[in-house]
Amino acid sequence: DSGVTQTPKHLITATGQRVTLRCSPRSGDLSVYWYQQSLDQGLQFLIQYYNGEERAKGNILERFSAQQFPDLHSELNLSSLELGDSALYFCASSVDQGGTGNTIYFGEGSWLTVV
Amino acid sequence: SQKIEQNSEALNIQEGKTATLTCNYTNYSPAYLQWYRQDPGRGPVFLLLIRENEKEKRKERLKVTFDTTLKQSLFHITASQPADSATYLCALAPYNQGGKLIFGQGTELSVKP
């Protein structure tokens, strides 16, 4: 158990809908990361927040947005869902703002299926 | 363009042998490189980190090498066991991009008894 908690574990929704994925980082960790893993694209970095502020951004679609709240939990919002958004979404956390080599701990992921 | 490539084929080896996995990259100058293990349907688990100024790191049965001239990292598991069967991912950390990691596609390792 990494200590990173993600909910929901599984989610099935229709095209055009909007979903919110939630992440609680490890106790004491200030950074939260979101990754998308699909069969054809592998594990892709979406975005990082550090202590409530956006720290780094990947190829995150405009239909996707994220935030980190004062209690350090994070939410990833996915809207106008398309079939191609079906993937495993991982949250990860680390103690610092990253780039130092400190371990990044991954949660167990949220499986999103868009039908 | 920037690329990270791992052994595209699955790797099948016999228990007790050494597994060697390859990670090649182009057009990156990473600050460090990490190796992760991922089991089906689970999150990646960190194994080892090696920095750009290091040639080799070891941890128990694991060894990683890093050649910034060849732009290649090798990951070795010695005395492999069936429990080592999993997908192994390499990940690069670019400079000045926070904690962003760029992952390879992974290599699936199967260790047969």
Boltz contact constraints between the chains, C-beta under 6 A:
constraints:
  - contact:
      token1: [A, 31]
      token2: [B, 99]
      max_distance: 6.0
  - contact:
      token1: [A, 42]
      token2: [B, 103]
      max_distance: 6.0
  - contact:
      token1: [A, 42]
      token2: [B, 105]
      max_distance: 6.0
  - contact:
      token1: [A, 43]
      token2: [B, 103]
      max_distance: 6.0
  - contact:
      token1: [A, 45]
      token2: [B, 100]
      max_distance: 6.0
  - contact:
      token1: [A, 48]
      token2: [B, 98]
      max_distance: 6.0
  - contact:
      token1: [A, 48]
      token2: [B, 99]
      max_distance: 6.0
  - contact:
      token1: [A, 55]
      token2: [B, 98]
      max_distance: 6.0
  - contact:
      token1: [A, 56]
      token2: [B, 97]
      max_distance: 6.0
  - contact:
      token1: [A, 56]
      token2: [B, 98]
      max_distance: 6.0
  - contact:
      token1: [A, 56]
      token2: [B, 100]
      max_distance: 6.0
  - contact:
      token1: [A, 90]
      token2: [B, 43]
      max_distance: 6.0
  - contact:
      token1: [A, 94]
      token2: [B, 99]
      max_distance: 6.0
  - contact:
      token1: [A, 98]
      token2: [B, 98]
      max_distance: 6.0
  - contact:
      token1: [A, 98]
      token2: [B, 99]
      max_distance: 6.0
  - contact:
      token1: [A, 99]
      token2: [B, 98]
      max_distance: 6.0
  - contact:
      token1: [A, 99]
      token2: [B, 99]
      max_distance: 6.0
  - contact:
      token1: [A, 101]
      token2: [B, 32]
      max_distance: 6.0
  - contact:
      token1: [A, 101]
      token2: [B, 49]
      max_distance: 6.0
  - contact:
      token1: [A, 103]
      token2: [B, 46]
      max_distance: 6.0
  - contact:
      token1: [A, 106]
      token2: [B, 43]
      max_distance: 6.0
  - contact:
      token1: [A, 106]
      token2: [B, 44]
      max_distance: 6.0
  - contact:
      token1: [A, 107]
      token2: [B, 43]
      max_distance: 6.0
  - contact:
      token1: [A, 108]
      token2: [B, 43]
      max_distance: 6.0
  - contact:
      token1: [A, 109]
      token2: [B, 43]
      max_distance: 6.0
